[in-house]
């Protein structure tokens, strides 16, 4: 939230040219395998960041997949999935157990 507060403060004038902060709808979704450290955001919570009301939600990867319609729904987002997930698993600093499990799942 500190980073978001800093960015919103830095962009305040620019954002106000677009619209009054009262009409902005800002949502931050934390996506992780384990959201227990963010359990207070398991249900959407509105927090004040600078002049803006920000809805914060923590969701697991499986919850995200379900919200997108499961595997069938994800097929519509293949390019986005490739850039946000597949490329990260292949070329990112992902722990071996996670990449191993990922490849088990996509090989079904």
Backbone bond lengths (Angstrom), bond angles and torsions (degrees), N, CA, C in turn:
res aa  C-N    CA-C-N  psi(-1)  N-CA   C-N-CA  omega(-1)  CA-C   N-CA-C  phi
1 X - - - 1.440 - - 1.516 111.53 -
2 X 1.324 115.81 -28.24 1.466 118.83 179.17 1.523 111.38 -62.68
3 X 1.332 115.71 -42.45 1.468 119.64 179.44 1.519 110.33 -64.79
4 X 1.324 116.81 -43.69 1.458 120.30 178.56 1.525 110.80 -61.38
5 X 1.315 117.38 -43.04 1.465 121.11 178.89 1.527 110.52 -60.89
6 X 1.330 116.69 -42.39 1.470 120.42 179.61 1.533 110.55 -63.76
7 X 1.327 116.80 -45.12 1.474 120.50 -178.42 1.523 110.75 -65.03
8 X 1.336 116.37 -45.03 1.463 119.22 179.38 1.517 111.42 -62.97
9 X 1.328 117.14 -37.16 1.469 120.27 177.87 1.519 110.83 -66.40
10 X 1.337 116.56 -43.74 1.462 120.64 -179.75 1.530 111.70 -65.19
11 X 1.313 116.95 -33.53 1.468 122.06 -176.12 1.522 113.16 -96.32
12 X 1.334 116.21 5.81 1.466 121.28 -173.76 1.531 112.68 -48.42
13 X 1.332 118.47 -53.03 1.468 120.49 -177.56 1.515 111.65 -63.42
14 X 1.320 115.69 -44.08 1.463 120.21 179.57 1.539 110.89 -62.04
15 X 1.318 116.70 -43.35 1.462 120.55 -179.34 1.522 111.42 -67.26
16 X 1.339 116.59 -37.12 1.466 119.98 179.81 1.526 111.60 -66.41
17 X 1.324 117.40 -25.31 1.465 120.03 176.12 1.525 110.10 -66.98
18 X 1.332 116.72 -31.10 1.461 121.21 179.92 1.526 111.08 -76.92
19 X 1.321 116.84 -46.89 1.463 120.97 -178.86 1.520 109.66 -171.50
20 X 1.309 115.38 158.84 1.459 121.85 176.10 1.533 109.05 -63.11
21 X 1.330 118.10 138.86 1.474 120.13 -179.81 1.527 113.79 -54.55
22 X 1.311 117.37 -25.66 1.462 120.47 -179.31 1.530 112.56 -65.55
23 X 1.324 117.73 -22.02 1.472 119.70 -178.60 1.533 112.89 -101.32
24 X 1.313 117.22 -1.82 1.462 120.17 177.95 1.522 109.80 -74.62
25 X 1.317 115.57 145.28 1.466 122.65 176.12 1.524 106.58 -121.89
26 X 1.324 116.69 100.37 1.464 121.88 -176.52 1.521 108.80 -111.85
27 X 1.328 115.83 127.47 1.460 121.43 177.31 1.517 109.04 -127.11
28 X 1.316 115.96 133.11 1.468 122.39 175.39 1.521 106.80 -115.34
29 X 1.338 115.93 123.78 1.466 120.40 177.21 1.518 108.65 -113.42
30 X 1.314 115.27 121.11 1.457 120.91 173.02 1.526 106.68 -89.88
31 X 1.325 117.04 123.71 1.457 121.63 179.77 1.519 107.45 -115.82
32 X 1.340 115.93 124.96 1.465 120.60 -177.78 1.522 109.30 -153.61
33 X 1.312 115.26 163.62 1.465 119.32 175.11 1.516 110.03 -69.04
34 X 1.304 116.50 -38.05 1.461 122.04 -177.68 1.521 108.14 -126.40
35 X 1.316 116.24 114.36 1.473 119.50 -178.62 1.526 111.79 -102.76
36 X 1.335 117.24 13.37 1.468 118.88 -178.28 1.539 112.92 -57.81
37 X 1.350 119.93 -34.89 1.475 117.51 176.59 1.542 112.74 -67.51
38 X 1.325 116.43 -16.18 1.464 121.07 -178.24 1.523 111.64 -115.41
39 X 1.324 116.35 26.66 1.460 121.13 -173.79 1.529 112.49 -55.44
40 X 1.313 117.67 -28.79 1.473 118.83 179.94 1.528 111.76 -67.05
41 X 1.338 116.70 -13.85 1.466 120.41 177.85 1.531 112.22 -107.50
42 X 1.338 117.66 14.67 1.471 120.40 178.11 1.525 110.68 -64.15
43 X 1.317 115.91 -28.54 1.463 121.18 168.23 1.518 106.13 -110.20
44 X 1.316 117.52 142.60 1.465 119.25 -176.89 1.525 112.69 -53.46
45 X 1.322 115.43 134.01 1.465 121.79 178.10 1.523 108.04 -127.42
46 X 1.311 115.84 138.86 1.465 120.56 178.00 1.522 107.92 -97.09
47 X 1.337 114.98 125.55 1.457 120.74 177.62 1.527 108.48 -123.54
48 X 1.311 115.11 150.28 1.464 120.70 178.82 1.522 108.24 -88.47
49 X 1.318 117.50 121.63 1.459 122.87 176.96 1.520 106.20 -125.68
50 X 1.321 115.25 112.38 1.452 120.52 -174.33 1.527 107.54 59.65
51 X 1.335 118.16 -126.55 1.472 121.39 178.45 1.521 112.17 -94.64
52 X 1.312 117.46 7.53 1.452 121.57 -170.15 1.522 112.91 -111.50
53 X 1.322 116.25 142.57 1.461 121.54 169.57 1.526 106.53 -87.89
54 X 1.327 115.99 124.13 1.456 121.54 -177.51 1.524 108.38 -119.86
55 X 1.321 116.15 126.34 1.458 120.90 175.23 1.520 107.44 -86.90
56 X 1.323 116.29 127.65 1.465 122.08 -178.02 1.523 108.02 -116.33
57 X 1.328 115.82 133.55 1.459 121.84 179.43 1.521 109.05 -140.74
58 X 1.327 116.16 133.63 1.464 121.45 173.93 1.525 107.01 -105.85
59 X 1.321 116.08 132.98 1.457 121.35 -177.04 1.525 109.22 -141.64
60 X 1.313 116.48 145.39 1.465 119.73 177.47 1.530 109.12 -80.24
61 X 1.323 115.77 163.45 1.462 119.77 176.02 1.523 110.94 -59.38
62 X 1.332 116.93 -40.89 1.467 118.92 179.42 1.525 110.18 -66.27
63 X 1.339 117.40 -37.88 1.458 120.64 175.54 1.520 111.73 -63.29
64 X 1.315 116.33 -39.38 1.460 120.84 177.12 1.523 109.96 -62.90
65 X 1.329 116.48 -46.44 1.468 119.92 178.97 1.526 110.43 -59.38
66 X 1.327 116.97 -44.19 1.465 120.31 178.95 1.521 111.10 -61.15
67 X 1.336 116.79 -42.14 1.464 120.38 -178.23 1.527 112.12 -67.14
68 X 1.332 116.79 -21.02 1.464 121.39 178.02 1.528 111.99 -94.58
69 X 1.330 116.45 7.82 1.457 119.55 176.96 1.508 114.34 95.09
70 X 1.332 117.24 20.90 1.471 120.37 179.70 1.522 111.94 69.12
71 X 1.314 115.83 -163.16 1.472 120.80 -178.18 1.517 111.39 -59.19
72 X 1.339 117.03 -40.47 1.469 120.38 -179.46 1.529 110.70 -62.92
73 X 1.323 115.87 -42.88 1.455 119.94 179.24 1.513 112.45 -66.73
74 X 1.336 115.73 -36.68 1.463 119.76 179.70 1.519 112.39 -64.36
75 X 1.320 117.14 -25.52 1.468 120.37 179.43 1.527 110.74 -56.66
76 X 1.331 116.83 -30.78 1.468 120.78 178.03 1.528 112.09 -71.04
77 X 1.343 116.76 -19.86 1.460 122.11 -177.13 1.526 111.21 -111.81
78 X 1.325 117.08 30.80 1.464 120.31 -172.56 1.526 113.36 -55.99
79 X 1.320 117.43 -44.65 1.468 120.04 -179.01 1.528 111.23 -64.51
80 X 1.325 116.71 -42.81 1.461 121.43 178.13 1.524 110.23 -65.01
81 X 1.334 117.28 -43.74 1.462 121.88 178.10 1.522 110.51 -59.57
82 X 1.337 116.48 -43.26 1.470 119.81 178.88 1.521 111.48 -58.76
83 X 1.330 117.18 -44.73 1.467 119.28 -176.55 1.524 112.83 -75.06
84 X 1.335 117.87 -35.05 1.459 120.15 -175.91 1.524 114.26 -89.66
85 X 1.326 117.50 -24.95 1.455 119.86 -175.84 1.522 111.61 -120.55
86 X 1.322 116.34 -63.20 1.464 120.13 -171.91 1.536 112.68 -58.32
87 X 1.331 117.12 -46.46 1.467 120.14 179.58 1.528 111.36 -65.02
88 X 1.326 117.11 -36.22 1.472 120.06 179.14 1.523 110.98 -65.82
89 X 1.341 116.26 -39.87 1.466 119.71 179.03 1.521 110.32 -68.05
90 X 1.325 116.99 -39.05 1.463 120.78 -178.47 1.516 113.64 -74.80
91 X 1.332 116.95 -39.38 1.468 119.69 -170.58 1.526 113.92 -121.35
92 X 1.315 117.33 -2.17 1.454 119.99 -177.45 1.514 111.89 -96.12
93 X 1.300 115.08 -179.15 1.465 121.64 179.55 1.530 108.26 -90.35
94 X 1.330 115.51 71.34 1.458 121.21 -178.88 1.525 108.25 -102.40
95 X 1.313 118.08 129.70 1.470 120.29 179.18 1.535 111.30 -56.24
96 X 1.318 115.65 143.63 1.461 120.88 -175.86 1.530 113.80 -54.99
97 X 1.336 119.79 -43.04 1.467 118.23 179.42 1.536 113.11 -58.96
98 X 1.321 116.80 -33.87 1.459 120.28 179.65 1.518 109.90 -71.55
99 X 1.319 117.62 -46.67 1.464 118.99 179.72 1.525 111.29 -64.80
100 X 1.333 116.74 -36.49 1.470 120.42 177.82 1.524 110.17 -62.25
101 X 1.340 116.59 -46.63 1.465 120.77 179.55 1.520 110.79 -64.47
102 X 1.300 117.09 -38.98 1.461 121.63 178.33 1.527 109.75 -58.91
103 X 1.319 116.73 -48.11 1.464 119.80 -179.01 1.523 112.07 -67.87
104 X 1.326 117.71 -29.93 1.465 120.26 173.99 1.532 109.73 -63.90
105 X 1.324 115.79 -43.51 1.454 120.26 -178.18 1.524 113.04 -67.93
106 X 1.320 117.20 -41.12 1.478 117.86 -177.65 1.519 111.88 -79.91
107 X 1.331 116.88 -9.22 1.463 119.70 178.75 1.524 112.67 -92.57
108 X 1.337 117.72 -0.60 1.468 121.08 -178.82 1.501 111.95 -64.16
